[in-house]
């Protein structure tokens, strides 16, 4: 009989690619993880891992078992959800990992609404960049993630996750005051190909959006200044250090006296925001109301 606890360990190793990183995510020692994996190989009668450089990768048998692990662990999440519903499940804590503007746009209003409609549900918020919330969710450090699409993100068919689209918003071009293109109703990115750029660090989903939008316009942006703080990005543009693409919601309430903000012509750079849970947990009586509140608040956002 396969121990489902060991399936969690196998999935963590598959996600993190090293025993040491998986152990850290699971709050175990590397030796404990290695012992559990050895026991899992004995239970299945197959070698599940092989060394690959400094890390490990799953064998063909390991990949087969991983697919079943997704199904088994999702079913366990459903079982916990149904048991919680049976027991009432009207009070408890939900940890949400979310990025800053997502917190401001939909999560904070959802918390206010839940305090009225579901006073027994307490939300604990963890500020995490859009590419960090999903690993926190999969590692069990969050119950729900508010995330954005990015290169390398788990796809819609990922067996570990249940994904709920919330909203999409465009990026606007931010130019220094007095920029020659500032008088136009909209800006073509190709006209900014010779500019210095201000943007997020590689790995940040907004960096991916900027890169892809510029590539589609036929050039590689010359990224001179980097910051993951949108206020810092706008301040640098205002100082004449370059141009930038910034999500429209991030610009609301910001001091824009030193910059000019224009829509982007043609196919717009877009940030797509979604909520995610571990598959099977979306019906949990504590999580389902939070998801419903996020959908409701997303529907109230201004038209972009």
BAZA-702861 format. One record per residue (C-alpha): residue in one letter; x, y, z. Coordinates in pm, whole numbers, padded with zeros to 5 digits, always signed. Layout:
BEGIN
aXYZ
...
***
This chain:
BEGIN
x+00000+00000+00000
x+00138+00340-00102
x+00151+00596+00180
x-00007+00923+00052
x+00226+01124+00276
x+00512+00999+00063
x+00327+01110-00249
x+00338+01466-00113
x+00713+01432-00075
x+00748+01299-00431
x+00551+01595-00563
x+00761+01842-00365
x+01080+01693-00508
x+00933+01711-00860
x+00841+02077-00803
x+01170+02188-00646
x+01412+01962-00838
x+01638+01900-00537
x+01592+01700-00217
x+01729+01989-00011
x+01480+02244-00152
x+01190+02000-00117
x+01290+01931+00243
x+01295+02304+00321
x+00949+02349+00168
x+00813+02057+00372
x+00993+02158+00695
x+01177+01825+00698
x+01543+01735+00696
x+01697+01621+00367
x+01774+01284+00526
x+01408+01240+00623
x+01299+01319+00268
x+01554+01072+00127
x+01434+00803+00368
x+01070+00856+00270
x+01156+00843-00099
x+01351+00522-00048
x+01050+00375+00133
x+00824+00486-00154
x+01053+00311-00403
x+01029-00004-00192
x+00648+00023-00181
x+00623+00062-00560
x+00911-00165-00659
x+01047+00099-00897
x+01328+00353-00906
x+01153+00690-00901
x+01439+00943-00913
x+01768+00984-01092
x+02040+01241-01043
x+02057+01525-01299
x+02347+01765-01253
x+02314+01909-00903
x+01952+01809-00875
x+01725+01516-00940
x+01459+01431-01195
x+01183+01174-01205
x+01227+00849-01393
x+00953+00732-01628
x+00805+00533-01338
x+00829+00842-01120
x+00639+01049-01377
x+00365+00785-01390
x+00335+00785-01012
x+00338+01168-01003
x+00032+01179-01226
x-00151+00950-00986
x-00021+01154-00692
x-00197+01463-00832
x-00524+01268-00844
x-00485+01113-00499
x-00390+01441-00330
x-00673+01626-00504
x-00916+01361-00380
x-00783+01404-00026
x-00843+01779-00056
x-01202+01704-00162
x-01245+01469+00132
x-01126+01738+00373
x-01364+01988+00208
x-01664+01755+00242
x-01579+01669+00604
x-01543+02037+00685
x-01881+02104+00523
x-02035+01820+00720
x-01895+01966+01041
x-02029+02313+00960
x-01708+02473+00843
x-01838+02825+00904
x-01540+02946+01104
x-01167+02928+01047
x-00865+03089+00886
x-00771+03106+00518
x-00421+03214+00416
x-00406+03400+00084
x-00081+03470-00101
x-00130+03770-00331
x+00063+04044-00511
x+00032+04408-00400
x-00204+04553-00661
x-00419+04240-00651
x-00454+04295-00276
x-00560+04655-00333
x-00790+04584-00628
x-00989+04280-00516
x-00858+04112-00201
x-00896+04401+00044
x-01254+04476-00074
x-01331+04102-00052
x-01208+04095+00309
x-01441+04384+00396
x-01734+04204+00233
x-01655+03871+00398
x-01648+04039+00739
x-02019+04113+00685
x-02134+03800+00499
x-01907+03539+00663
x-01779+03681+00992
x-01640+03343+01099
x-01386+03337+00814
x-01057+03507+00899
x-00817+03587+00616
x-00442+03601+00664
x-00270+03779+00375
x+00085+03713+00256
x+00225+03971+00014
x+00394+03775-00266
x+00492+03866-00620
x+00270+03717-00890
x+00517+03435-00959
x+00570+03349-00591
x+00216+03283-00474
x+00170+02955-00662
x+00479+02790-00507
x+00353+02899-00165
x+00016+02741-00244
x+00165+02415-00372
x+00398+02393-00073
x+00100+02422+00163
x+00201+02762+00302
x-00112+02925+00158
x-00468+02800+00102
x-00539+03028-00193
x-00321+03223-00437
x-00396+03543-00624
x-00157+03525-00918
x-00090+03643-01272
x-00004+03453-01587
x+00368+03441-01661
x+00614+03240-01865
x+00672+02907-01698
x+00355+02928-01488
x+00157+02605-01443
x-00087+02570-01731
x-00465+02536-01723
x-00434+02158-01738
x-00199+02131-01441
x-00327+01845-01225
x-00224+02017-00901
x-00436+02330-00931
x-00789+02457-00972
x-00777+02798-01146
x-01046+03069-01157
x-00991+03368-01394
x-01068+03703-01228
x-00978+03995-01455
x-00740+04124-01720
x-00590+04471-01737
x-00374+04654-01991
x-00031+04803-01936
x+00003+05172-02022
x+00313+05341-02158
x+00467+05580-01904
x+00680+05856-02058
x+00875+06148-01909
x+00691+06480-01915
x+00756+06657-02244
x+00835+06335-02433
x+00781+06382-02811
x+00520+06102-02818
x+00331+06237-02517
x+00084+06437-02728
x-00037+06133-02920
x-00363+05963-02811
x-00180+05629-02797
x+00179+05512-02828
x+00326+05246-03056
x+00592+05046-02873
x+00798+05027-03192
x+00848+05404-03163
x+01017+05346-02825
x+01265+05088-02952
x+01563+05327-02916
x+01468+05434-02562
x+01620+05332-02233
x+01368+05130-02030
x+01273+05108-01665
x+01118+04777-01559
x+01094+04490-01318
x+01363+04233-01251
x+01369+03910-01455
x+01140+03657-01291
x+00874+03915-01213
x+00568+03847-01435
x+00554+04216-01533
x+00906+04185-01672
x+00779+03898-01890
x+00488+04111-02015
x+00723+04398-02106
x+00965+04163-02284
x+00693+03989-02482
x+00518+04313-02583
x+00845+04463-02708
x+00939+04141-02890
x+00601+04148-03069
x+00678+04509-03165
x+01004+04390-03319
x+01275+04481-03068
x+01444+04389-02742
x+01400+04660-02476
x+01722+04813-02343
x+01651+04766-01972
x+01874+05014-01789
x+01697+05053-01453
x+01520+04777-01255
x+01277+04788-00964
x+00983+04572-00860
x+00817+04878-00699
x+00588+05057-00946
x+00621+05389-00761
x+00997+05368-00803
x+00952+05287-01173
x+00729+05592-01225
x+00969+05813-01027
x+01261+05703-01246
x+01060+05774-01562
x+00967+06114-01420
x+01337+06184-01368
x+01399+06119-01738
x+01575+05786-01684
x+01370+05602-01946
x+01024+05480-02042
x+00815+05200-01892
x+00509+04980-01917
x+00300+04976-01599
x-00030+04796-01523
x-00314+05048-01530
x-00438+04962-01180
x-00091+05028-01035
x-00108+05387-01162
x-00435+05470-00986
x-00379+05708-00695
x-00015+05765-00790
x+00145+06109-00835
x+00182+06138-01213
x+00275+06507-01245
x+00622+06431-01382
x+00512+06172-01638
x+00273+06124-01928
x+00062+05809-01941
x-00069+05684-02275
x-00249+05368-02392
x-00048+05134-02611
x-00147+05110-02978
x-00213+04773-03137
x-00223+04448-02938
x-00196+04572-02582
x+00034+04427-02319
x-00203+04261-02073
x-00185+04119-01722
x-00429+03834-01659
x-00512+03775-01294
x-00656+03454-01150
x-00724+03283-00819
x-00594+02932-00760
x-00637+02660-00500
x-00495+02313-00471
x-00722+02096-00684
x-01005+01957-00478
x-00994+02239-00221
x-01207+02486-00418
x-01527+02350-00260
x-01398+02376+00099
x-01658+02572+00302
x-01393+02823+00410
x-01235+02868+00067
x-01545+02871-00157
x-01685+03196-00003
x-01347+03364-00046
x-01337+03266-00414
x-01693+03395-00460
x-01601+03725-00294
x-01297+03767-00520
x-01508+03703-00831
x-01767+03955-00710
x-01506+04225-00645
x-01332+04157-00975
x-01665+04213-01150
x-01688+04558-00990
x-01356+04682-01124
x-01367+04976-01369
x-01372+04890-01737
x-01016+04883-01867
***
